[in-house]
Amino acid sequence: MPTIIKEAGFRLFFYSNELDEKVHVHVQYQSAVAKFWLKPVSLASNHGMKPHELRRAFDLVIKYQNIIEEKWYEYFRKSSK
């Protein structure tokens, strides 16, 4: 479960077994987790985040979109060898 970014109490990560899905990121804040697709950035699912937390998570995904995508391909390129 590689962590990509930690900022302001939020943790952006992906699961190592999700290569079959399109590029996305999970965002955890306390015990809540949301999943965002990257192209275009959109909410895929939400498990417990409040609206203002989702807005902050969305903003972080937008801010780090290029880094998330880079890390996704870097990780899955290595793990598929």
C-alpha positions as CSV (number, residue, x, y, z in Angstrom):
1,M,0.0,0.0,0.0
2,P,2.4,2.7,-1.2
3,T,1.9,6.2,0.3
4,I,2.4,9.0,-2.2
5,I,1.8,12.2,-0.2
6,K,1.0,13.1,3.4
7,E,-0.3,16.6,4.0
8,A,-2.5,18.3,6.5
9,G,-3.6,15.0,8.1
10,F,-4.4,13.5,4.7
11,R,-2.6,10.5,3.2
12,L,-2.8,9.8,-0.5
13,F,-2.0,6.2,-1.4
14,F,-2.9,3.3,-3.7
15,Y,-3.2,-0.4,-3.2
16,S,-0.6,-2.6,-4.8
17,N,-3.2,-5.0,-6.2
18,E,-5.2,-2.5,-8.3
19,L,-3.3,-2.6,-11.6
20,D,-6.5,-3.7,-13.4
21,E,-8.3,-0.4,-12.6
22,K,-7.7,2.9,-14.3
23,V,-5.4,5.3,-12.6
24,H,-6.8,6.5,-9.2
25,V,-5.8,7.4,-5.7
26,H,-7.2,6.7,-2.3
27,V,-7.2,9.6,0.2
28,Q,-7.4,8.8,4.0
29,Y,-8.3,11.4,6.6
30,Q,-8.5,9.9,10.1
31,S,-10.7,6.8,9.7
32,A,-12.4,8.0,6.5
33,V,-11.3,7.0,3.0
34,A,-12.3,8.3,-0.4
35,K,-11.2,7.1,-3.9
36,F,-10.7,9.5,-6.8
37,W,-10.2,8.8,-10.5
38,L,-7.5,10.9,-12.0
39,K,-8.6,11.5,-15.6
40,P,-10.6,13.5,-15.1
41,V,-10.3,14.0,-11.4
42,S,-13.6,12.8,-9.9
43,L,-14.9,11.1,-6.8
44,A,-15.2,7.3,-7.3
45,S,-16.3,6.5,-3.7
46,N,-16.5,7.9,-0.2
47,H,-16.5,6.0,3.0
48,G,-17.0,8.5,5.8
49,M,-15.5,11.8,4.7
50,K,-17.5,14.9,5.4
51,P,-18.2,17.4,2.6
52,H,-15.5,19.8,3.7
53,E,-13.0,17.0,4.0
54,L,-13.9,15.7,0.5
55,R,-13.3,19.2,-0.9
56,R,-9.9,19.3,0.7
57,A,-9.1,15.8,-0.5
58,F,-10.2,16.8,-4.0
59,D,-8.0,19.8,-3.9
60,L,-5.0,17.7,-2.9
61,V,-5.6,15.3,-5.7
62,I,-5.7,18.2,-8.2
63,K,-2.5,19.6,-6.6
64,Y,-0.6,16.4,-6.8
65,Q,-2.3,14.8,-9.9
66,N,0.9,14.6,-12.0
67,I,3.0,13.2,-9.1
68,I,0.3,10.6,-8.3
69,E,0.2,9.5,-12.0
70,E,3.9,9.3,-12.2
71,K,4.2,7.2,-9.0
72,W,1.3,4.9,-10.2
73,Y,3.1,4.1,-13.5
74,E,6.5,3.8,-11.8
75,Y,5.2,1.4,-9.2
76,F,3.1,-0.8,-11.5
77,R,5.8,-0.9,-14.1
78,K,8.2,-2.3,-11.5
79,S,5.7,-4.7,-10.0
80,S,4.6,-6.2,-13.3
81,K,8.1,-7.3,-14.2
